[in-house]
Amino acid sequence: MKQSFLKYKKLIIVFLLFFIPLMFISIFKVEYNLSAPGYNDNVNQFIVVNSDYEAIGSFHTTSIISLKGITYLQYLIGSAERKVFVTEFPEYYDNLIVSDLKIMSYLMKDDSLYTSLIIGIENTDYQIEYETYLTVYLTWNYLDEDTLEIGDKIVDIKRDGVSINVSEIQCLDTVVFTILRDDEILDFTVTKNQVTDELCSVGISISNFSNIISTEVEYKLIDSLTSGPSGGLIQALYIYNQLSDFDLTHGLKIGGTGTINIDGTVGGIGSIEQKIYTSDMNNIDIFFVPFASGNYDDAMEVYNTLNTDMIIVGVNTFDDALNYLLNYEDGDNNE
């Protein structure tokens, strides 16, 4: 027995010297995020619009692989790969529950789906009725306790009994938020607190949320694994195409990214670089990119390093993308 142990002693020592550090860096977490190329998802897999028209090509949203709070091993691997970005936790992470960002992301995805349906349908001859209202998307740890929550629909804001806009709340003001939560109207008194010398805040992030009341268009939304609002533009183009006798796809794979607002403007997104890599890897023919937030410039910087036939098209609005496809001719170049 002793001889057997001595025989394998060196092997065991070498194994432990390798295994223990590997186990440590595989488990130990660092305050970094990682973003990597992800997927191009065919919109018809999660939005179904009943239509008499059939597209030859397809529309694809673009998602990335995003990890928050990665292991040290993931940090090392990601730092060595040019298509992967590793970034430190932003300072604002100190003032929120990081897991709430995932909840916010799914809420933004829901708004994106409804807004894209509204834009796509409104630009055809079909009828649609909808509402848009302010919603709490994120709460910060300096919000007064036991008051507002993510997903609350803001019905009214009053200061001294008078209704005001959220932009009118002054530092140290105490106001009453009337909200709708789980079909119940609730009132909460909150104060806009002096958080730091530079920051005075209620402690919430709010934005519009759109909801469809009625429409003659039959549609179905199917749950998917992706979240966030960046598919808005492409979703709207797909919906329009389903309701139009002109096939915008021209038999091509149409991709892109960008949020869609209720007025048709296209907003910027994060991780545009990884989305260009993703779309090139998935043989997208035309890829729409917002001009907003410098997305187009960042996209072209990556694009110019690739050997690809993919066309990059910068847009500010839904109409920009629509008109490009309506007037597309084979052989068009980047715009």
DOFILO-284150 format. One line per 4 residues: number of its first residue (from 1); their letters; for each residue x, z, y negated of C-alpha. Coordinates in Angstrom, 1 decimal. Last residue first. Layout:
N
NUM = A = X:Z:Y ~ ...
# end
This chain:
335
335 = ENND = -25.0:-46.3:-53.8 ~ -23.2:-47.1:-50.6 ~ -23.5:-50.7:-49.4 ~ -26.4:-53.1:-48.5
331 = GDEY = -25.6:-55.5:-45.7 ~ -29.1:-55.7:-44.3 ~ -31.6:-55.6:-47.2 ~ -33.4:-52.5:-48.4
327 = NLLY = -36.0:-52.9:-51.1 ~ -38.7:-50.6:-49.7 ~ -35.9:-48.4:-48.3 ~ -34.3:-47.9:-51.7
323 = NLAD = -37.6:-47.5:-53.4 ~ -38.5:-44.6:-51.1 ~ -35.2:-42.9:-51.6 ~ -35.4:-43.0:-55.4
319 = DFTN = -39.1:-42.2:-55.2 ~ -38.4:-38.9:-53.4 ~ -36.2:-37.9:-56.3 ~ -32.6:-37.5:-57.4
315 = VGVI = -30.9:-39.7:-54.9 ~ -27.4:-40.7:-53.6 ~ -27.2:-43.2:-50.8 ~ -24.4:-43.0:-48.1
311 = IMDT = -24.2:-46.0:-45.7 ~ -22.9:-45.4:-42.2 ~ -20.4:-48.1:-41.0 ~ -17.8:-45.5:-40.2
307 = NLTN = -14.0:-44.9:-40.2 ~ -14.1:-41.5:-41.9 ~ -11.9:-40.0:-44.7 ~ -13.9:-41.6:-47.5
303 = YVEM = -17.1:-40.0:-46.1 ~ -15.6:-36.5:-46.6 ~ -15.0:-37.0:-50.4 ~ -18.3:-39.0:-50.5
299 = ADDY = -20.3:-36.0:-49.4 ~ -18.7:-33.7:-51.9 ~ -19.5:-36.1:-54.7 ~ -23.1:-36.6:-53.5
295 = NGSA = -23.7:-32.8:-53.1 ~ -22.5:-32.0:-56.6 ~ -25.3:-29.4:-57.0 ~ -27.9:-32.2:-57.3
291 = FPVF = -27.0:-35.8:-56.6 ~ -28.9:-35.4:-53.3 ~ -27.7:-37.2:-50.2 ~ -29.6:-39.9:-48.2
287 = FIDI = -27.9:-41.2:-45.0 ~ -28.3:-44.7:-43.7 ~ -27.1:-45.9:-40.3 ~ -26.9:-42.6:-38.4
283 = NNMD = -24.5:-42.9:-35.4 ~ -24.7:-39.3:-34.2 ~ -21.0:-38.5:-34.9 ~ -21.4:-40.0:-38.4
279 = STYI = -24.5:-37.8:-39.0 ~ -22.8:-34.6:-37.9 ~ -19.6:-35.3:-40.0 ~ -21.8:-35.9:-43.1
275 = KQEI = -23.8:-32.8:-42.4 ~ -20.6:-30.7:-42.0 ~ -19.6:-31.8:-45.5 ~ -23.0:-31.1:-47.0
271 = SGIG = -22.6:-27.4:-46.1 ~ -25.1:-26.2:-48.6 ~ -28.1:-28.0:-50.2 ~ -29.1:-29.7:-53.4
267 = GVTG = -32.6:-30.4:-54.5 ~ -34.7:-33.5:-54.4 ~ -37.4:-33.9:-57.1 ~ -40.9:-35.0:-55.8
263 = DINI = -42.9:-32.8:-58.1 ~ -43.7:-30.4:-55.2 ~ -40.0:-30.0:-54.6 ~ -38.1:-31.5:-51.6
259 = TGTG = -34.9:-30.0:-50.3 ~ -32.0:-32.4:-49.5 ~ -30.6:-34.0:-46.4 ~ -30.3:-37.4:-44.9
255 = GIKL = -30.9:-39.6:-41.9 ~ -32.4:-43.0:-41.2 ~ -31.6:-44.5:-37.8 ~ -32.4:-48.2:-38.2
251 = GHTL = -35.2:-50.6:-37.1 ~ -36.0:-51.5:-40.7 ~ -36.8:-47.8:-41.1 ~ -39.3:-48.2:-44.0
247 = DFDS = -41.8:-49.9:-41.7 ~ -44.6:-51.2:-44.0 ~ -48.1:-50.5:-42.8 ~ -47.9:-47.0:-44.3
243 = LQNY = -49.2:-43.6:-43.1 ~ -46.4:-42.9:-40.6 ~ -43.9:-44.1:-43.1 ~ -45.1:-41.6:-45.7
239 = IYLA = -44.7:-38.8:-43.1 ~ -41.2:-40.0:-42.3 ~ -40.2:-40.2:-45.9 ~ -41.5:-36.6:-46.6
235 = QILG = -39.6:-35.3:-43.6 ~ -36.4:-36.9:-44.8 ~ -36.7:-35.3:-48.2 ~ -37.6:-31.8:-46.9
231 = GSPG = -35.0:-31.5:-44.2 ~ -32.9:-29.1:-46.3 ~ -35.5:-26.3:-46.4 ~ -34.1:-23.8:-43.9
227 = STLS = -34.6:-23.3:-40.2 ~ -33.8:-25.2:-36.9 ~ -34.9:-24.1:-33.5 ~ -38.2:-26.0:-33.6
223 = DILK = -41.9:-25.1:-33.6 ~ -44.2:-28.1:-33.6 ~ -46.3:-29.0:-36.6 ~ -49.4:-31.2:-36.0
219 = YEVE = -51.0:-33.7:-38.2 ~ -54.4:-35.4:-38.8 ~ -54.7:-36.8:-42.3 ~ -58.0:-36.3:-44.0
215 = TSII = -56.5:-33.3:-45.8 ~ -57.4:-29.6:-46.5 ~ -56.0:-26.4:-47.9 ~ -52.3:-27.2:-47.5
211 = NSFN = -49.9:-24.5:-48.5 ~ -47.0:-24.6:-50.9 ~ -44.6:-21.7:-51.6 ~ -42.9:-21.4:-54.9
207 = SISI = -39.9:-19.1:-55.5 ~ -39.0:-15.4:-55.6 ~ -35.8:-13.5:-55.1 ~ -36.4:-9.7:-55.4
203 = GVSC = -34.6:-6.7:-56.8 ~ -36.4:-6.1:-60.1 ~ -33.1:-6.9:-61.8 ~ -30.7:-6.1:-64.6
199 = LEDT = -27.2:-7.3:-63.9 ~ -24.1:-7.4:-66.1 ~ -23.4:-3.7:-66.8 ~ -24.7:-3.1:-63.2
195 = VQNK = -28.0:-2.4:-61.6 ~ -30.1:-1.8:-64.8 ~ -33.5:-1.7:-63.1 ~ -36.6:-3.9:-63.6
191 = TVTF = -39.1:-1.3:-62.4 ~ -41.8:-1.6:-59.8 ~ -45.4:-0.6:-59.5 ~ -47.1:-2.1:-56.4
187 = DLIE = -50.7:-3.3:-56.0 ~ -52.1:-4.6:-52.7 ~ -54.6:-7.2:-51.8 ~ -55.0:-7.5:-48.0
183 = DDRL = -55.1:-10.7:-46.0 ~ -51.8:-9.8:-44.2 ~ -50.1:-9.3:-47.6 ~ -51.5:-10.6:-50.9
179 = ITFV = -49.8:-9.2:-54.0 ~ -50.5:-7.6:-57.3 ~ -47.3:-6.6:-58.9 ~ -47.5:-3.9:-61.6
175 = VTDL = -44.7:-3.7:-64.2 ~ -42.2:-1.2:-65.4 ~ -39.8:-2.7:-67.9 ~ -36.2:-1.5:-67.8
171 = CQIE = -34.8:-5.0:-68.6 ~ -37.6:-7.3:-69.7 ~ -40.2:-9.0:-67.5 ~ -41.2:-12.3:-69.3
167 = SVNI = -39.7:-14.5:-66.6 ~ -42.1:-13.1:-64.0 ~ -45.0:-14.4:-66.1 ~ -47.3:-11.9:-67.7
163 = SVGD = -50.8:-10.5:-67.2 ~ -51.7:-7.6:-69.6 ~ -52.5:-4.1:-68.3 ~ -49.4:-2.5:-69.8
159 = RKID = -47.3:-5.1:-68.0 ~ -49.2:-7.0:-65.3 ~ -48.0:-9.4:-62.6 ~ -50.5:-11.4:-60.6
155 = VIKD = -51.2:-12.9:-57.2 ~ -47.7:-12.8:-55.7 ~ -47.8:-13.8:-52.1 ~ -45.7:-11.3:-50.1
151 = GIEL = -43.5:-13.1:-47.5 ~ -40.5:-10.8:-47.9 ~ -41.6:-7.3:-48.9 ~ -42.6:-5.6:-52.2
147 = TDED = -42.9:-1.8:-52.6 ~ -41.7:0.9:-50.2 ~ -38.5:1.5:-52.1 ~ -37.8:0.2:-55.6
143 = LYNW = -35.7:-2.9:-55.3 ~ -32.0:-2.1:-55.6 ~ -31.4:-3.0:-51.9 ~ -32.3:-6.6:-52.5
139 = TLYV = -35.4:-8.4:-51.3 ~ -35.7:-12.1:-50.3 ~ -38.3:-14.9:-50.3 ~ -41.1:-13.2:-52.3
135 = TLYT = -43.8:-15.8:-52.9 ~ -45.1:-17.6:-56.0 ~ -48.0:-19.9:-55.4 ~ -48.7:-23.6:-54.7
131 = EYEI = -52.1:-24.8:-53.4 ~ -53.2:-27.9:-51.6 ~ -55.8:-30.6:-51.3 ~ -55.0:-33.9:-49.7
127 = QYDT = -56.5:-37.4:-49.8 ~ -55.0:-40.5:-48.3 ~ -54.0:-43.6:-50.3 ~ -50.3:-43.0:-49.9
123 = NEIG = -47.9:-41.1:-52.2 ~ -50.0:-38.0:-51.9 ~ -49.5:-38.0:-48.1 ~ -45.7:-37.9:-48.1
119 = IILS = -45.4:-35.5:-51.0 ~ -48.0:-33.0:-49.5 ~ -46.6:-33.3:-46.0 ~ -43.1:-32.7:-47.4
115 = TYLS = -44.3:-29.7:-49.2 ~ -45.9:-28.3:-46.1 ~ -42.8:-28.7:-44.0 ~ -40.4:-27.4:-46.7
111 = DDKM = -42.6:-24.4:-47.3 ~ -42.3:-23.5:-43.6 ~ -38.6:-24.1:-43.6 ~ -38.2:-21.8:-46.6
107 = LYSM = -40.0:-19.1:-44.6 ~ -37.6:-19.7:-41.7 ~ -34.6:-19.3:-44.0 ~ -35.9:-16.2:-45.6
103 = IKLD = -36.3:-14.5:-42.2 ~ -32.7:-15.6:-41.4 ~ -31.4:-14.2:-44.7 ~ -33.2:-10.9:-43.8
99 = SVIL = -30.6:-10.4:-41.1 ~ -27.9:-9.9:-43.8 ~ -29.8:-6.8:-45.2 ~ -29.1:-7.0:-48.9
95 = NDYY = -26.8:-5.8:-51.7 ~ -23.4:-6.0:-50.1 ~ -24.2:-9.6:-49.0 ~ -24.1:-10.5:-52.7
91 = EPFE = -20.3:-10.5:-52.7 ~ -20.3:-13.6:-50.5 ~ -19.0:-13.0:-46.9 ~ -15.7:-14.9:-46.6
87 = TVFV = -15.7:-18.5:-45.6 ~ -14.8:-20.5:-42.5 ~ -15.6:-24.3:-42.6 ~ -15.4:-26.4:-39.5
83 = KREA = -14.6:-30.1:-39.6 ~ -10.9:-29.5:-40.2 ~ -10.5:-27.3:-37.1 ~ -7.8:-24.6:-37.2
79 = SGIL = -9.7:-22.1:-39.3 ~ -12.6:-22.4:-36.9 ~ -10.5:-21.4:-33.9 ~ -9.0:-18.4:-35.6
75 = YQLY = -12.3:-17.2:-37.0 ~ -14.1:-17.7:-33.7 ~ -11.4:-15.5:-32.1 ~ -11.8:-12.9:-34.9
71 = TIGK = -15.5:-12.7:-34.1 ~ -18.1:-14.1:-36.6 ~ -20.3:-12.3:-39.0 ~ -22.7:-15.1:-39.8
67 = LSII = -22.7:-18.2:-37.7 ~ -24.1:-21.6:-38.8 ~ -24.2:-24.7:-36.6 ~ -25.4:-27.5:-38.9
63 = STTH = -28.7:-29.3:-39.3 ~ -29.6:-32.9:-40.2 ~ -33.1:-34.4:-40.4 ~ -33.6:-37.7:-38.7
59 = FSGI = -36.0:-40.6:-39.3 ~ -36.4:-43.3:-36.7 ~ -36.4:-47.1:-36.2 ~ -39.1:-49.4:-34.8
55 = AEYD = -41.9:-47.5:-36.5 ~ -45.4:-47.6:-35.2 ~ -48.5:-47.7:-37.3 ~ -52.0:-46.7:-36.4
51 = SNVV = -51.1:-43.1:-37.2 ~ -51.7:-39.5:-36.2 ~ -48.8:-37.5:-37.7 ~ -46.7:-35.4:-35.4
47 = IFQN = -44.0:-33.3:-37.0 ~ -41.5:-31.5:-34.8 ~ -40.2:-34.2:-32.4 ~ -41.2:-37.0:-34.7
43 = VNDN = -38.6:-35.8:-37.2 ~ -35.8:-36.9:-34.9 ~ -33.2:-34.1:-35.1 ~ -29.6:-34.8:-36.1
39 = YGPA = -27.5:-31.9:-34.9 ~ -24.6:-29.6:-35.7 ~ -21.3:-29.9:-37.4 ~ -19.7:-26.5:-38.1
35 = SLNY = -20.3:-23.6:-40.4 ~ -18.7:-20.2:-40.0 ~ -19.3:-17.0:-41.9 ~ -16.7:-14.3:-42.4
31 = EVKF = -16.9:-10.5:-42.5 ~ -14.9:-10.0:-39.3 ~ -16.1:-9.0:-35.9 ~ -14.0:-7.6:-33.0
27 = ISIF = -15.4:-8.8:-29.6 ~ -13.4:-11.9:-28.7 ~ -10.3:-10.7:-30.7 ~ -10.3:-7.5:-28.6
23 = MLPI = -11.0:-9.2:-25.2 ~ -8.1:-11.6:-25.9 ~ -5.8:-8.7:-26.9 ~ -6.7:-6.9:-23.6
19 = FFLL = -6.5:-10.0:-21.3 ~ -3.0:-11.2:-22.1 ~ -1.1:-8.0:-21.9 ~ -3.4:-6.9:-19.0
15 = FVII = -2.7:-10.1:-17.0 ~ 1.1:-9.8:-17.6 ~ 1.0:-6.2:-16.4 ~ -1.1:-7.1:-13.4
11 = LKKY = 1.3:-9.9:-12.4 ~ 4.3:-7.6:-12.9 ~ 2.7:-5.0:-10.7 ~ 1.7:-7.4:-7.9
7 = KLFS = 4.5:-6.8:-5.5 ~ 4.8:-3.1:-6.6 ~ 1.1:-2.6:-5.6 ~ 1.6:-4.3:-2.2
3 = QKM = 4.8:-2.2:-1.6 ~ 2.8:1.0:-2.3 ~ 0.0:0.0:0.0
# end
